[in-house]
């Protein structure tokens, strides 16, 4: 049983064929859980947008529920002129608009993401984690423990320091079992 129907993810269907000069990309940072509301607002105004989402299935009380959650919570990718930007802001769900300095790069990344969606790939939002980030273990026997990322081995495993009895131990966890608990400041990183 769907909690909310899927909704339109991309408008128009030829979004990636629009001219970057006439319809440059910009990003809307929305209020909490207002991404779909913005998409519904933009559609009749014919303002081009992309709101990639993924299916989320949960079972509660013996019933299955399906929802479609944004892959990038709080963000909707839009295209258009300054008039389109002004019209989007009138939705009253946008906190701020972000300019895109590298139009080609964003276009390529979003196009690749769309191709993955169309191929049927299962996309799972995964936060970036770096050495120094505070994390909380979400799954397994260490569920609820907090720690600090102290390194990364390969691509899929992290080493996390868990403080127990004022001592640290190193434990490897799969990346999906960790959730950010805060972010350490990184000198020279792009924020």
VEXVEXGU-803342 format. One record per residue (C-alpha): residue number from 1; residue in one letter; x, y, z. Coordinates in Angstrom, 2 decimals. Example, Ala and Ser with C-alpha at 12.3 -4.5 7.8 and 13.67 -1.06 7.14 Angstrom:
BEGIN
SITE; n; res; px; py; pz
SITE; 1; A; 12.30; -4.50; 7.80
SITE; 2; S; 13.67; -1.06; 7.14
***
This chain:
BEGIN
SITE; n; res; px; py; pz
SITE; 1; X; 0.00; 0.00; 0.00
SITE; 2; X; 1.61; 3.31; -1.00
SITE; 3; X; 1.71; 6.01; 1.63
SITE; 4; X; 1.98; 8.61; -1.13
SITE; 5; X; 2.04; 7.98; -4.85
SITE; 6; X; 5.39; 8.32; -6.55
SITE; 7; X; 4.94; 11.74; -8.12
SITE; 8; X; 6.78; 13.24; -11.05
SITE; 9; X; 10.58; 12.98; -10.80
SITE; 10; X; 11.59; 14.74; -13.99
SITE; 11; X; 10.02; 17.47; -16.09
SITE; 12; X; 10.14; 17.67; -19.04
SITE; 13; X; 11.18; 14.20; -20.12
SITE; 14; X; 13.83; 15.81; -22.38
SITE; 15; X; 15.32; 17.74; -19.43
SITE; 16; X; 18.90; 16.80; -20.27
SITE; 17; X; 18.54; 18.00; -23.87
SITE; 18; X; 17.81; 21.62; -22.88
SITE; 19; X; 20.44; 24.22; -23.67
SITE; 20; X; 22.69; 25.02; -20.72
SITE; 21; X; 22.94; 28.62; -21.95
SITE; 22; X; 19.18; 29.20; -22.11
SITE; 23; X; 18.28; 26.96; -19.16
SITE; 24; X; 21.19; 26.75; -16.73
SITE; 25; X; 21.04; 24.46; -13.73
SITE; 26; X; 20.43; 25.74; -10.21
SITE; 27; X; 19.60; 23.87; -7.02
SITE; 28; X; 16.72; 24.58; -4.65
SITE; 29; X; 17.39; 23.84; -1.00
SITE; 30; X; 13.90; 23.24; 0.39
SITE; 31; X; 12.35; 23.26; 3.80
SITE; 32; X; 12.26; 19.86; 5.48
SITE; 33; X; 10.22; 17.28; 3.53
SITE; 34; X; 9.02; 19.81; 0.94
SITE; 35; X; 10.78; 18.43; -2.16
SITE; 36; X; 7.65; 16.84; -3.64
SITE; 37; X; 5.57; 19.92; -2.84
SITE; 38; X; 8.03; 21.99; -4.86
SITE; 39; X; 7.84; 19.51; -7.77
SITE; 40; X; 4.03; 19.71; -7.72
SITE; 41; X; 4.26; 23.51; -7.72
SITE; 42; X; 6.74; 23.64; -10.62
SITE; 43; X; 4.94; 21.25; -12.99
SITE; 44; X; 1.99; 23.49; -14.01
SITE; 45; X; 4.41; 26.42; -14.32
SITE; 46; X; 6.46; 24.27; -16.75
SITE; 47; X; 9.70; 24.94; -14.87
SITE; 48; X; 12.16; 22.10; -15.62
SITE; 49; X; 13.26; 20.04; -12.60
SITE; 50; X; 14.74; 16.73; -11.52
SITE; 51; X; 13.87; 15.15; -8.17
SITE; 52; X; 15.54; 11.72; -8.08
SITE; 53; X; 13.89; 9.38; -5.60
SITE; 54; X; 14.10; 5.78; -4.48
SITE; 55; X; 11.50; 3.29; -3.36
SITE; 56; X; 11.41; 2.55; 0.37
SITE; 57; X; 9.49; -0.50; 1.60
SITE; 58; X; 8.72; -1.09; 5.27
SITE; 59; X; 6.57; -3.60; 7.11
SITE; 60; X; 4.61; -2.39; 10.14
SITE; 61; X; 1.94; -4.25; 12.00
SITE; 62; X; 1.85; -7.00; 9.40
SITE; 63; X; 1.27; -4.55; 6.54
SITE; 64; X; 3.63; -3.48; 3.78
SITE; 65; X; 4.06; 0.21; 3.10
SITE; 66; X; 5.81; 1.79; 0.13
SITE; 67; X; 7.07; 5.34; -0.03
SITE; 68; X; 9.27; 7.20; -2.47
SITE; 69; X; 11.97; 9.22; -0.79
SITE; 70; X; 14.28; 11.80; -2.37
SITE; 71; X; 17.81; 10.52; -2.93
SITE; 72; X; 19.06; 13.95; -1.83
SITE; 73; X; 16.71; 15.09; 0.96
SITE; 74; X; 16.15; 18.83; 0.93
SITE; 75; X; 17.30; 19.40; -2.66
SITE; 76; X; 15.63; 19.69; -6.06
SITE; 77; X; 17.61; 20.31; -9.25
SITE; 78; X; 16.06; 22.96; -11.50
SITE; 79; X; 16.78; 24.58; -14.84
SITE; 80; X; 15.69; 27.92; -16.21
SITE; 81; X; 16.13; 31.64; -16.55
SITE; 82; X; 16.04; 34.25; -13.82
SITE; 83; X; 12.25; 34.38; -14.30
SITE; 84; X; 12.06; 30.64; -13.53
SITE; 85; X; 14.18; 31.18; -10.43
SITE; 86; X; 11.87; 33.94; -9.22
SITE; 87; X; 8.77; 31.83; -9.88
SITE; 88; X; 10.27; 28.87; -7.98
SITE; 89; X; 11.00; 31.06; -4.95
SITE; 90; X; 7.32; 32.09; -4.84
SITE; 91; X; 6.52; 28.47; -3.87
SITE; 92; X; 7.38; 29.42; -0.26
SITE; 93; X; 9.09; 26.04; 0.30
SITE; 94; X; 12.57; 27.10; -0.80
SITE; 95; X; 15.09; 28.09; 1.86
SITE; 96; X; 17.70; 29.24; -0.67
SITE; 97; X; 18.83; 28.78; -4.24
SITE; 98; X; 22.30; 27.48; -4.95
SITE; 99; X; 24.17; 28.54; -8.07
SITE; 100; X; 25.99; 25.86; -10.05
SITE; 101; X; 29.48; 26.95; -11.06
SITE; 102; X; 30.27; 23.84; -13.13
SITE; 103; X; 27.18; 23.34; -15.28
SITE; 104; X; 28.74; 20.57; -17.37
SITE; 105; X; 29.81; 18.52; -14.39
SITE; 106; X; 26.39; 18.67; -12.69
SITE; 107; X; 24.66; 17.87; -15.99
SITE; 108; X; 26.89; 14.82; -16.47
SITE; 109; X; 26.45; 13.54; -12.92
SITE; 110; X; 22.66; 13.96; -12.99
SITE; 111; X; 22.43; 12.39; -16.44
SITE; 112; X; 24.41; 9.36; -15.22
SITE; 113; X; 22.15; 9.11; -12.16
SITE; 114; X; 19.05; 9.21; -14.38
SITE; 115; X; 20.48; 6.47; -16.61
SITE; 116; X; 21.05; 4.30; -13.52
SITE; 117; X; 17.44; 4.88; -12.46
SITE; 118; X; 16.12; 3.98; -15.91
SITE; 119; X; 18.22; 0.80; -15.95
SITE; 120; X; 16.41; -0.38; -12.81
SITE; 121; X; 19.43; -0.09; -10.52
SITE; 122; X; 18.66; 0.04; -6.81
SITE; 123; X; 19.96; 3.36; -5.54
SITE; 124; X; 20.53; 3.77; -1.82
SITE; 125; X; 21.42; 7.17; -0.36
SITE; 126; X; 24.72; 6.88; 1.48
SITE; 127; X; 26.24; 9.78; 3.37
SITE; 128; X; 29.89; 10.55; 2.73
SITE; 129; X; 32.00; 9.66; 5.72
SITE; 130; X; 35.54; 10.90; 6.33
SITE; 131; X; 38.19; 10.32; 8.98
SITE; 132; X; 37.24; 12.43; 11.99
SITE; 133; X; 33.47; 12.18; 11.43
SITE; 134; X; 31.34; 11.09; 14.37
SITE; 135; X; 29.09; 8.14; 13.58
SITE; 136; X; 26.47; 5.97; 15.27
SITE; 137; X; 26.13; 2.27; 14.49
SITE; 138; X; 22.63; 1.55; 13.08
SITE; 139; X; 22.68; -2.26; 12.77
SITE; 140; X; 24.12; -5.40; 14.32
SITE; 141; X; 25.41; -6.22; 17.80
SITE; 142; X; 26.98; -2.75; 18.22
SITE; 143; X; 23.74; -0.93; 17.40
SITE; 144; X; 23.56; 2.38; 19.27
SITE; 145; X; 27.30; 2.73; 19.85
SITE; 146; X; 28.98; 5.94; 18.80
SITE; 147; X; 32.45; 6.35; 17.45
SITE; 148; X; 34.76; 8.31; 15.23
SITE; 149; X; 35.89; 7.28; 11.78
SITE; 150; X; 39.67; 6.90; 11.95
SITE; 151; X; 40.31; 5.48; 8.48
SITE; 152; X; 38.93; 3.68; 5.50
SITE; 153; X; 40.06; 0.35; 4.13
SITE; 154; X; 39.24; -0.23; 0.52
SITE; 155; X; 35.95; 1.21; -0.58
SITE; 156; X; 33.30; -0.49; 1.51
SITE; 157; X; 34.68; -0.88; 5.01
SITE; 158; X; 35.43; 1.70; 7.66
SITE; 159; X; 37.48; 1.48; 10.80
SITE; 160; X; 35.67; 3.14; 13.70
SITE; 161; X; 36.95; 3.90; 17.15
SITE; 162; X; 34.39; 2.94; 19.80
SITE; 163; X; 35.00; 4.25; 23.30
SITE; 164; X; 34.10; 1.70; 25.98
SITE; 165; X; 35.30; 1.96; 29.56
SITE; 166; X; 37.54; 4.88; 28.50
SITE; 167; X; 39.44; 2.73; 26.05
SITE; 168; X; 39.27; 2.65; 22.30
SITE; 169; X; 38.98; -0.37; 20.13
SITE; 170; X; 39.05; -0.52; 16.37
SITE; 171; X; 36.22; -2.33; 14.65
SITE; 172; X; 35.43; -2.64; 10.98
SITE; 173; X; 31.86; -1.91; 9.89
SITE; 174; X; 30.15; -1.98; 6.56
SITE; 175; X; 29.47; 1.58; 5.43
SITE; 176; X; 25.63; 1.12; 5.31
SITE; 177; X; 25.52; 0.20; 9.00
SITE; 178; X; 26.83; 3.64; 10.01
SITE; 179; X; 24.96; 6.93; 10.25
SITE; 180; X; 26.57; 10.34; 10.64
SITE; 181; X; 26.30; 11.74; 14.15
SITE; 182; X; 28.15; 14.97; 13.34
SITE; 183; X; 30.83; 16.17; 11.01
SITE; 184; X; 34.40; 17.06; 11.88
SITE; 185; X; 35.72; 20.15; 10.19
SITE; 186; X; 37.98; 19.46; 7.26
SITE; 187; X; 40.53; 22.09; 6.36
SITE; 188; X; 40.49; 22.85; 2.66
SITE; 189; X; 37.35; 20.83; 1.90
SITE; 190; X; 34.63; 22.21; -0.31
SITE; 191; X; 31.57; 22.87; 1.82
***
